[in-house]
Amino acid sequence: VRLAFAVAAHLEPEILIIDEVLAVGDASFQKKCLGKMGEVARGGRTVLFVSHNMTAVESLCKRAVMLNNGSIVKDGPAGAVTADYLYDAARVVLEQTWDDAAAAPGNDQVRLHRLAISAVDRKPDELITIKTPLRFSAGFWNRLPGAALNFSVVVYNIEGVAIFNTVSQSQNCPEGLICGSFDIPGGLLNDGTYIVRLLIVKDMSVVLFDQNNLLVFEVHEAERAGSWHGKWIGAVRPEFEWKMNVGKIHA
């Protein structure tokens, strides 16, 4: 990729086609690519930038074209096109509800009623980004009066890597509907697709219910400062509080 880009840039073409160049290379290489793209554009030539990184497309381009199986499905301002792409691409399942207990997933001990992942204080038309706080909520019908039950939730990324597992306190539950929820803080998850698995456990040891792929949600990149638009490394992306001391040396 480095060699191909260097050759293309050296030839000074009237049309420079950049295909997924930000998906490879380090920050220095990406900076050079972006600098050359800007130079070509300022010189009156055309840059065709191909990427699945919507943050980069929106930052670098004024106009965007969305293709599907080789056909143009959207052509317009970059912001509008990238928004349509993200909504179309995200085959999400943010909520499932079963009002009829007999038809709900489960068994003669517990049956699901509702699961949902939702953004906290987010407008309906806003994307979920890495900075968005999320709330998971679940409910099930308990048919074991007095049983000590708890939720266990595992969140996986699209590669099947378990990102975290959180467990509720075990409580003696009456027969009927049992509900629980927890919040995922913004600034924790990396951008990507996530899958939710739910377990209902008795006595903190006996699994009564276990099902994966109940919810699927997408976390999108937020606006970045600087010129690097590559994929952030890591399964999570926590925002730690850094303290900087310029010019001082500490042991």
C-alpha positions as CSV (number, residue, x, y, z in Angstrom):
1,V,0.0,0.0,0.0
2,R,2.8,2.4,0.9
3,L,4.6,1.7,-2.5
4,A,1.4,2.0,-4.5
5,F,0.5,5.3,-2.9
6,A,4.0,6.7,-3.4
7,V,3.9,5.8,-7.1
8,A,0.4,7.2,-7.6
9,A,1.3,10.5,-5.9
10,H,4.6,10.8,-7.8
11,L,2.9,10.5,-11.2
12,E,0.7,13.6,-10.4
13,P,-2.5,12.2,-12.0
14,E,-5.5,14.3,-12.8
15,I,-7.6,11.8,-10.7
16,L,-6.1,10.3,-7.6
17,I,-8.0,7.2,-6.3
18,I,-7.4,6.4,-2.6
19,D,-9.0,3.1,-1.7
20,E,-9.1,2.3,2.1
21,V,-5.7,3.8,2.7
22,L,-6.6,4.8,6.2
23,A,-7.2,1.2,7.2
24,V,-3.5,0.4,7.1
25,G,-0.3,2.1,8.1
26,D,0.7,4.0,11.2
27,A,-0.2,7.6,12.1
28,S,2.8,9.0,10.2
29,F,1.9,7.3,7.0
30,Q,-1.7,8.3,7.3
31,K,-0.7,11.9,7.8
32,K,1.4,11.9,4.7
33,C,-1.6,10.4,2.7
34,L,-3.9,13.0,4.0
35,G,-1.4,15.8,3.2
36,K,-1.0,14.5,-0.3
37,M,-4.7,14.3,-0.8
38,G,-5.1,17.9,0.3
39,E,-2.3,19.0,-2.0
40,V,-3.9,17.3,-5.0
41,A,-7.3,18.8,-4.3
42,R,-5.9,22.3,-3.8
43,G,-4.1,21.9,-7.2
44,G,-7.4,21.6,-9.0
45,R,-7.3,17.9,-9.5
46,T,-9.8,15.3,-8.4
47,V,-9.4,13.0,-5.4
48,L,-11.7,9.9,-5.2
49,F,-11.5,8.7,-1.6
50,V,-12.9,5.2,-1.0
51,S,-13.5,4.3,2.7
52,H,-15.8,2.6,5.2
53,N,-14.6,5.1,7.9
54,M,-17.5,7.5,8.0
55,T,-15.7,9.9,10.3
56,A,-12.9,10.3,7.8
57,V,-15.2,10.7,4.9
58,E,-17.2,13.4,6.6
59,S,-14.1,15.2,7.7
60,L,-12.3,15.1,4.4
61,C,-15.0,15.3,1.8
62,K,-17.7,17.8,0.9
63,R,-19.6,15.4,-1.4
64,A,-20.0,11.6,-1.0
65,V,-21.5,8.8,-3.1
66,M,-22.8,5.6,-1.5
67,L,-22.7,2.4,-3.6
68,N,-24.5,-0.9,-3.2
69,N,-23.5,-3.8,-5.5
70,G,-21.9,-1.4,-7.9
71,S,-25.0,0.9,-8.2
72,I,-25.3,4.5,-6.8
73,V,-27.9,4.6,-4.1
74,K,-27.1,8.0,-2.6
75,D,-25.2,11.1,-3.9
76,G,-25.1,14.3,-2.0
77,P,-23.4,16.2,0.9
78,A,-21.0,14.0,2.8
79,G,-22.8,14.4,6.2
80,A,-26.2,13.3,4.8
81,V,-24.7,10.4,2.9
82,T,-22.6,9.1,5.8
83,A,-25.7,9.3,8.1
84,D,-27.7,7.2,5.7
85,Y,-24.9,4.7,5.3
86,L,-24.5,4.2,9.0
87,Y,-28.3,3.6,9.6
88,D,-28.5,1.2,6.6
89,A,-25.4,-0.7,7.6
90,A,-26.3,-1.1,11.3
91,R,-28.6,-4.2,11.4
92,V,-29.2,-3.6,15.1
93,V,-31.6,-5.2,17.5
94,L,-32.0,-2.7,20.3
95,E,-35.1,-4.1,21.9
96,Q,-37.1,-7.3,22.2
97,T,-40.4,-7.7,24.0
98,W,-42.6,-10.8,24.6
99,D,-46.0,-10.0,26.0
100,D,-47.1,-13.6,25.9
101,A,-45.2,-15.6,28.5
102,A,-46.1,-18.9,26.8
103,A,-44.4,-17.8,23.6
104,A,-41.4,-16.1,25.2
105,P,-37.9,-17.7,25.3
106,G,-37.3,-19.7,28.5
107,N,-38.6,-22.7,30.3
108,D,-41.0,-23.7,33.1
109,Q,-38.8,-21.8,35.6
110,V,-38.2,-18.5,33.9
111,R,-39.3,-16.8,30.7
112,L,-38.1,-13.5,29.2
113,H,-40.4,-10.5,29.0
114,R,-38.2,-7.7,27.7
115,L,-34.6,-6.7,26.9
116,A,-33.4,-3.4,25.6
117,I,-30.2,-1.3,25.2
118,S,-30.8,2.4,24.9
119,A,-28.9,5.6,25.0
120,V,-29.2,7.8,28.1
121,D,-30.3,11.4,27.3
122,R,-30.0,10.9,23.5
123,K,-32.3,12.3,20.9
124,P,-34.0,9.7,18.7
125,D,-32.2,10.8,15.5
126,E,-28.7,10.8,17.1
127,L,-26.2,8.0,16.6
128,I,-24.8,6.0,19.5
129,T,-21.1,7.0,19.6
130,I,-18.2,6.0,21.8
131,K,-19.1,8.9,24.1
132,T,-22.8,7.9,24.5
133,P,-23.8,6.5,27.9
134,L,-26.0,3.4,27.5
135,R,-28.6,1.6,29.6
136,F,-29.3,-2.1,29.5
137,S,-32.6,-3.2,31.0
138,A,-34.2,-6.7,31.2
139,G,-37.3,-8.3,32.6
140,F,-38.4,-11.9,33.0
141,W,-41.2,-13.9,34.5
142,N,-40.2,-15.9,37.5
143,R,-42.0,-19.1,38.3
144,L,-39.9,-20.1,41.3
145,P,-41.3,-18.1,44.3
146,G,-38.6,-17.4,46.8
147,A,-35.7,-18.5,44.6
148,A,-32.4,-16.5,44.9
149,L,-31.9,-15.2,41.3
150,N,-29.6,-12.9,39.5
151,F,-28.9,-11.6,36.1
152,S,-25.6,-12.2,34.3
153,V,-24.9,-10.2,31.1
154,V,-22.0,-10.8,28.7
155,V,-21.2,-8.3,25.9
156,Y,-19.2,-9.5,22.9
157,N,-17.7,-7.7,20.0
158,I,-18.4,-8.8,16.4
159,E,-15.3,-11.0,16.5
160,G,-16.8,-13.0,19.4
161,V,-14.4,-11.6,22.1
162,A,-16.1,-11.1,25.4
163,I,-15.7,-7.4,26.3
164,F,-17.1,-7.6,29.8
165,N,-19.4,-9.7,32.0
166,T,-21.5,-8.0,34.7
167,V,-23.6,-9.7,37.3
168,S,-26.5,-8.4,39.5
169,Q,-26.9,-9.1,43.1
170,S,-28.7,-12.3,44.0
171,Q,-32.1,-11.7,45.6
172,N,-34.9,-13.8,46.8
173,C,-37.5,-13.2,44.1
174,P,-41.3,-13.6,44.4
175,E,-43.2,-15.2,41.6
176,G,-44.0,-12.7,38.8
177,L,-42.1,-10.1,36.8
178,I,-38.5,-9.4,37.8
179,C,-36.7,-6.4,36.3
180,G,-33.2,-5.1,36.4
181,S,-30.9,-2.6,34.7
182,F,-27.4,-1.2,34.6
183,D,-25.6,1.7,32.8
184,I,-22.5,1.5,30.6
185,P,-20.7,4.8,30.8
186,G,-19.7,6.7,27.8
187,G,-16.0,6.6,27.0
188,L,-15.6,2.9,27.6
189,L,-16.5,0.9,24.5
190,N,-14.5,1.1,21.2
191,D,-16.4,1.7,18.0
192,G,-17.9,-1.4,16.5
193,T,-20.8,-3.9,16.7
194,Y,-21.7,-5.5,20.0
195,I,-23.8,-8.6,20.9
196,V,-25.5,-9.2,24.2
197,R,-25.9,-12.6,25.9
198,L,-28.2,-13.0,28.9
199,L,-28.1,-15.6,31.7
200,I,-30.5,-16.0,34.6
201,V,-28.8,-17.8,37.5
202,K,-30.1,-19.4,40.7
203,D,-28.1,-19.5,43.9
204,M,-25.2,-17.8,42.0
205,S,-24.3,-21.2,40.5
206,V,-27.2,-22.8,38.6
207,V,-27.9,-21.4,35.2
208,L,-31.7,-21.4,34.5
209,F,-31.5,-19.6,31.2
210,D,-28.7,-18.8,28.8
211,Q,-29.1,-17.3,25.3
212,N,-26.8,-15.3,23.1
213,N,-27.5,-12.8,20.3
214,L,-30.5,-11.3,22.0
215,L,-29.5,-7.7,21.3
216,V,-27.1,-6.3,18.7
217,F,-26.0,-2.6,18.9
218,E,-23.6,-0.4,17.0
219,V,-21.2,2.1,18.6
220,H,-19.9,4.7,16.1
221,E,-16.9,6.8,16.1
222,A,-17.2,10.3,17.5
223,E,-15.6,13.4,16.0
224,R,-11.9,13.4,16.5
225,A,-9.3,16.1,16.9
226,G,-6.2,15.9,14.7
227,S,-5.7,14.3,11.3
228,W,-5.4,10.6,12.2
229,H,-8.6,8.6,11.4
230,G,-7.4,5.0,11.7
231,K,-9.0,2.3,13.7
232,W,-8.4,2.7,17.5
233,I,-6.6,-0.3,18.9
234,G,-8.2,-2.3,21.7
235,A,-11.4,-4.1,22.6
236,V,-12.3,-1.1,24.9
237,R,-11.5,2.5,24.7
238,P,-11.6,4.0,28.2
239,E,-11.1,7.7,28.8
240,F,-8.7,7.8,31.7
241,E,-7.9,11.1,33.4
242,W,-4.3,12.0,32.5
243,K,-2.1,14.4,34.5
244,M,0.7,16.0,32.5
245,N,3.8,17.7,34.0
246,V,5.7,19.4,31.2
247,G,9.4,19.8,31.9
248,K,9.3,17.9,35.2
249,I,10.8,14.5,35.9
250,H,9.1,12.3,38.5
251,A,10.4,9.0,39.7
